[in-house]
Amino acid sequence: MIIDSHTHISDERLIGRVKEISDNLLSDGLESVYEVGFDLQSSKSALALAEKYDNIYAIIGTHPHDAKFYDSKCEEFYAQNASHKKVVAIGEIGLDYYYDKSERDVQRDVFARQIVLADKVGLPIVLHIRDAYGDAAEILDAHKDKLNHGVLLHCYSGSAEMIKQFNKYDCYYALGGVITFKNAKKDDVIKSIPENRLLVETDSPYMTPVPYRGQPNEPKFVNLVVDKIASVKSVDRKIIEKITYENTKRLFFKYGK
């Protein structure tokens, strides 16, 4: 079985099909999906889906794009709902210097605040880092005493060499549809991720894998990510299913949820 560790199925492109997606997960080879918030409203939506469907879990937090909207109401909601049995992490949080939709100093401040919050409530953090690995590492270094419950680099886009740097934080790494793209050149990254720290995701409805580029991504396409990893590693796909499943459970449920 597979766990899709990162989805946005509350997006308008998929929200009308959530019941269908949930009903078909098992036949598509998936046990569950983790629905991820990017601001207060989407975090509320993630939690609502998790409460409605047994095979959907919620990750709540504020994305760097929306850091400028982070306030006490966000923090209060995340803190109050962190103990909910279906909430498994704080995310997706981090830095995005590619789009710079929030000022960089604001991104850095909100990132740090949510690291502290996650440690306080005893949850892992799910990171979105784009074109900002240097600053992200500095912030993680400054808060290394707060990284006590697990760190996941969602949709890892860094180099194989950078993995060595982030391993010091005992990071997990999630790979998605981008590894199937023709010009991705991610084989060395796939091979460099420690076997016990590898996860898979779709980031639905984004990052649709080959050969379905051009249509909304959805959880069942995570099978194509598993296939690609198995091909690069020259192992049976069942091995990748088992590895990523166990890693996902260890990261998100280590602390008794």
C-alpha positions as CSV (number, residue, x, y, z in Angstrom):
1,M,0.0,0.0,0.0
2,I,1.0,3.6,-0.6
3,I,0.4,6.8,1.3
4,D,0.2,10.0,-0.6
5,S,1.9,12.3,1.9
6,H,1.0,15.7,0.3
7,T,-2.2,16.7,-1.5
8,H,-4.4,19.7,-2.1
9,I,-7.7,18.0,-3.1
10,S,-9.7,20.8,-1.6
11,D,-8.5,22.8,-4.6
12,E,-11.4,23.8,-6.9
13,R,-10.1,21.4,-9.6
14,L,-10.7,18.4,-7.3
15,I,-13.0,19.4,-4.5
16,G,-16.1,18.1,-6.4
17,R,-14.4,14.7,-6.7
18,V,-13.2,14.2,-3.1
19,K,-15.7,11.4,-2.3
20,E,-14.8,9.6,-5.5
21,I,-11.1,9.9,-4.8
22,S,-11.6,8.7,-1.2
23,D,-13.8,5.8,-2.3
24,N,-11.3,4.7,-4.9
25,L,-8.1,5.0,-2.8
26,L,-8.0,1.3,-1.9
27,S,-8.5,0.1,-5.4
28,D,-5.9,2.6,-6.6
29,G,-3.4,1.0,-4.2
30,L,-3.4,3.8,-1.6
31,E,-4.2,3.5,2.1
32,S,-4.6,7.2,2.7
33,V,-3.8,10.8,1.7
34,Y,-2.5,13.7,3.7
35,E,-4.4,17.0,2.9
36,V,-2.2,20.0,3.4
37,G,-3.2,23.6,4.3
38,F,-1.4,26.7,3.0
39,D,-3.3,29.3,5.1
40,L,-6.0,29.5,7.7
41,Q,-8.9,28.8,5.5
42,S,-7.3,25.9,3.6
43,S,-6.1,24.4,6.9
44,K,-9.7,24.5,8.1
45,S,-10.8,22.8,4.9
46,A,-8.1,20.1,5.3
47,L,-9.3,19.4,8.8
48,A,-12.9,19.3,7.6
49,L,-12.0,16.7,5.0
50,A,-10.1,14.7,7.5
51,E,-13.1,14.6,9.9
52,K,-15.4,13.5,7.1
53,Y,-13.2,10.8,5.5
54,D,-11.4,8.0,7.4
55,N,-8.6,7.8,4.8
56,I,-7.8,11.5,4.8
57,Y,-5.5,13.2,7.3
58,A,-4.8,16.9,7.8
59,I,-1.6,19.0,7.9
60,I,-2.2,22.6,9.0
61,G,-0.1,25.7,8.6
62,T,0.8,28.8,6.6
63,H,2.8,28.5,3.3
64,P,5.5,31.1,2.6
65,H,3.4,32.6,-0.2
66,D,0.8,33.5,2.5
67,A,3.2,34.5,5.3
68,K,2.0,38.1,5.0
69,F,-1.4,36.9,6.2
70,Y,-0.1,35.0,9.2
71,D,-1.5,36.3,12.5
72,S,-2.6,35.4,16.0
73,K,-5.8,33.8,14.6
74,C,-3.8,31.4,12.4
75,E,-1.5,30.6,15.3
76,E,-4.4,30.0,17.7
77,F,-6.2,27.7,15.2
78,Y,-3.1,25.6,14.6
79,A,-2.3,25.4,18.3
80,Q,-5.8,24.5,19.3
81,N,-6.2,21.8,16.6
82,A,-2.7,20.2,16.8
83,S,-4.0,17.6,19.2
84,H,-6.8,16.5,16.9
85,K,-6.5,12.8,16.1
86,K,-6.5,13.5,12.4
87,V,-3.9,16.3,12.4
88,V,-0.5,14.9,11.7
89,A,1.8,17.9,11.2
90,I,2.4,21.6,10.9
91,G,2.8,22.6,7.2
92,E,3.4,23.5,4.6
93,I,5.8,26.1,6.0
94,G,9.1,27.4,4.8
95,L,10.6,29.8,2.3
96,D,9.9,30.5,-1.4
97,Y,12.2,33.0,-3.1
98,Y,11.1,32.0,-6.6
99,Y,7.8,33.8,-6.5
100,D,8.4,36.1,-3.5
101,K,4.7,36.5,-2.8
102,S,5.5,37.6,0.7
103,E,8.5,39.7,1.7
104,R,11.5,37.6,2.5
105,D,11.9,38.9,6.0
106,V,8.2,38.1,6.7
107,Q,8.7,34.6,5.3
108,R,11.7,34.0,7.5
109,D,9.9,35.3,10.6
110,V,6.7,33.2,10.0
111,F,8.8,30.1,9.2
112,A,10.6,30.4,12.5
113,R,7.4,31.1,14.4
114,Q,5.8,27.9,13.1
115,I,8.9,25.8,13.9
116,V,8.6,27.0,17.5
117,L,4.8,26.3,17.4
118,A,5.3,22.8,16.0
119,D,7.8,21.9,18.7
120,K,5.5,23.2,21.4
121,V,2.5,21.1,20.2
122,G,4.7,18.1,19.5
123,L,4.2,17.7,15.7
124,P,6.5,17.2,12.7
125,I,7.0,20.1,10.3
126,V,6.4,19.8,6.5
127,L,8.6,22.2,4.6
128,H,8.2,24.0,1.3
129,I,11.6,25.3,0.2
130,R,12.2,26.8,-3.2
131,D,15.3,28.7,-4.2
132,A,16.0,29.3,-0.6
133,Y,17.8,26.3,0.8
134,G,20.7,28.5,2.2
135,D,18.4,30.7,4.3
136,A,16.2,27.7,5.3
137,A,19.3,25.9,6.6
138,E,20.3,29.0,8.6
139,I,16.8,29.1,10.2
140,L,16.9,25.4,11.0
141,D,20.3,25.8,12.5
142,A,19.1,28.6,14.7
143,H,16.2,26.4,15.8
144,K,17.9,23.0,16.0
145,D,16.8,22.6,19.6
146,K,13.2,22.8,18.3
147,L,13.5,20.1,15.7
148,N,12.4,17.3,18.0
149,H,9.4,15.8,16.2
150,G,10.5,15.3,12.6
151,V,11.2,17.4,9.5
152,L,9.9,16.6,6.0
153,L,11.2,18.4,2.8
154,H,8.1,18.2,0.7
155,C,8.6,17.9,-3.1
156,Y,12.4,18.0,-2.6
157,S,14.0,20.1,-5.3
158,G,17.5,20.4,-4.1
159,S,20.6,18.6,-5.2
160,A,22.0,15.3,-4.2
161,E,24.9,17.1,-2.5
162,M,22.5,19.3,-0.5
163,I,20.9,16.1,1.0
164,K,24.1,15.6,3.0
165,Q,23.6,19.0,4.6
166,F,20.0,18.5,5.4
167,N,20.7,15.0,6.8
168,K,22.1,16.7,9.9
169,Y,18.5,17.7,10.8
170,D,17.4,14.1,10.3
171,C,15.2,15.1,7.5
172,Y,12.8,13.0,5.5
173,Y,12.4,13.7,1.8
174,A,9.2,13.4,-0.3
175,L,9.4,13.0,-4.1
176,G,6.6,13.7,-6.5
177,G,5.7,13.8,-10.1
178,V,8.6,16.1,-11.1
179,I,11.0,13.1,-11.0
180,T,9.1,11.7,-14.1
181,F,9.6,14.8,-16.2
182,K,11.9,14.4,-19.2
183,N,14.4,17.0,-18.2
184,A,14.2,16.5,-14.4
185,K,17.6,14.7,-14.1
186,K,16.8,13.5,-10.6
187,D,18.2,10.0,-10.6
188,D,21.2,11.1,-8.4
189,V,18.8,12.7,-6.0
190,I,16.7,9.5,-5.8
191,K,19.7,7.4,-5.2
192,S,21.1,9.8,-2.5
193,I,18.1,9.9,-0.2
194,P,18.6,7.6,2.7
195,E,16.3,4.6,2.3
196,N,14.7,5.1,5.7
197,R,13.9,8.8,4.9
198,L,12.1,8.5,1.6
199,L,8.4,9.4,1.1
200,V,6.2,9.8,-2.0
201,E,3.5,12.4,-2.8
202,T,1.5,13.9,-5.6
203,D,1.0,17.5,-4.5
204,S,-2.4,17.2,-6.3
205,P,-3.6,18.9,-8.3
206,Y,-0.1,20.2,-9.1
207,M,3.0,18.5,-10.6
208,T,1.2,15.9,-12.6
209,P,3.5,13.1,-13.6
210,V,4.3,11.9,-17.1
211,P,2.3,10.8,-19.1
212,Y,-0.6,12.8,-17.7
213,R,0.9,16.3,-17.9
214,G,-1.7,18.9,-18.7
215,Q,-4.4,17.5,-16.5
216,P,-5.0,17.9,-12.8
217,N,-2.9,15.6,-10.7
218,E,-4.6,13.3,-8.3
219,P,-3.6,10.7,-5.6
220,K,-3.8,7.6,-7.9
221,F,-0.9,9.0,-10.0
222,V,1.4,8.5,-7.0
223,N,1.8,5.0,-8.4
224,L,3.8,6.6,-11.3
225,V,6.2,8.2,-8.8
226,V,6.7,4.8,-7.1
227,D,7.4,3.2,-10.5
228,K,10.0,5.8,-11.3
229,I,11.8,5.4,-8.0
230,A,11.8,1.6,-8.4
231,S,13.1,1.9,-11.9
232,V,16.0,4.2,-10.9
233,K,16.9,2.0,-7.9
234,S,16.4,-1.2,-10.0
235,V,14.2,-2.8,-7.4
236,D,10.7,-4.2,-7.4
237,R,8.0,-1.5,-6.8
238,K,6.7,-3.4,-3.8
239,I,9.9,-2.6,-2.1
240,I,9.4,1.1,-2.6
241,E,5.8,0.8,-1.5
242,K,6.9,-0.9,1.7
243,I,9.8,1.5,2.4
244,T,7.8,4.7,1.8
245,Y,4.7,3.4,3.7
246,E,6.8,2.6,6.8
247,N,8.7,5.9,6.6
248,T,5.5,7.9,6.4
249,K,4.0,6.1,9.4
250,R,7.2,6.5,11.4
251,L,7.4,10.3,10.7
252,F,3.8,11.2,11.3
253,F,2.7,8.7,13.9
254,K,5.8,8.3,16.1
255,Y,4.3,10.4,18.8
256,G,1.2,8.4,19.5
257,K,-1.5,9.9,17.3
